């Protein structure tokens, strides 16, 4: 949690210079948050099964439920803070790349047979 606060403090001064938040930004961010939540549910599902290993190097191969929860919630806060702080042009690029990464993660988990559980 301290890391998130430090990042927000560092990013806060840049938000004044960032472009106004638009409806498109909200749609992209909501899409990203939805995909992160799906990934979260998939991760919580498969960490209970030794057949699967987590591929996120931050979490390690066999994270605990608490580690997953902290990582995912931190990811949601950090990606939102970064998107808010970026100028419009870079915000859209950042959100699009993040959405692409999450789509890939969710698709990979789905193809491996991972269900969504909370």
Long-range contacts (C-beta under 8 A, 24 or more apart in sequence): 1-70, 1-74, 3-74, 4-74, 4-77, 4-78, 4-81, 7-78, 7-81, 8-77, 8-81, 11-81, 11-82, 11-84, 11-85, 12-85, 14-85, 15-84, 15-85, 17-87, 18-84, 18-85, 18-86, 18-87, 18-88, 18-91, 19-87, 19-88, 19-91, 20-88, 21-84, 22-88, 24-92, 25-83, 25-88, 25-91, 25-92, 25-95, 28-83, 28-92, 28-95, 28-96, 28-99, 29-80, 29-83, 29-95, 31-99, 32-79, 32-83, 32-95, 32-98, 32-99, 32-102, 33-76, 33-80, 35-99, 35-102, 35-103, 35-105, 35-106, 36-72, 36-75, 36-76, 36-79, 36-102, 38-102, 38-106, 38-116, 39-72, 39-102, 39-105, 39-106, 39-109, 40-68, 40-69, 40-72, 40-118, 41-116, 41-117, 41-118, 42-106, 42-109, 42-110, 42-114, 42-115, 42-116, 43-68, 43-72, 43-109, 44-68, 44-117, 44-118, 45-114, 45-115, 45-116, 45-117, 46-109, 46-112, 46-114, 52-112, 52-114
